[in-house]
Amino acid sequence: MVGAGISHLTVAREEFRAQVPSWFPVDEDTTVLASGVVEVALGAAFVALPRRRRLIGTVLGAFYVGVFPGNLAQYSEHRDAFGLDTDQKRLVRLFFQPVLVAAALYGGGRLGARDSS
C-alpha cells in the first residue's frame, strides 16, 4: 500500500487519473493525490500498529470497495492506463478487486482461521 500510495503521488499519477470517474465531483488530480495519501497512511498503519490490524484491515477493505467505482469507470469510459488498453483487459481487472478486499480482511484477521486466544 505504501508503494502504491507513493506511486499515486509521483510516477503513476497520470495513470491513476484514468481511474477517476468523469462524474466524480472532485478534480482528478486532487482525487489521485488524496487517495495516495490514504494508501500511504493505511499501509504504514498496518505495519506500525499491529494491535489495530483488525480495524486497519477492515478500513483497507472498505477503501478497496470505495475505489471500485474508479475501476468501473475505467472500463465503462474506455480509459487506457496501466497497460489496460482493451475493454477485455479492463473487464478482467474488475474481478481482482474482490481479491484485494479479501486480502485486506485476511491480513486484518477478519477472514481465515480464528485466533483462539
Order of alpha helices (4+ residues) and beta strands (2+ residues): alpha-alpha-alpha-alpha-alpha-alpha
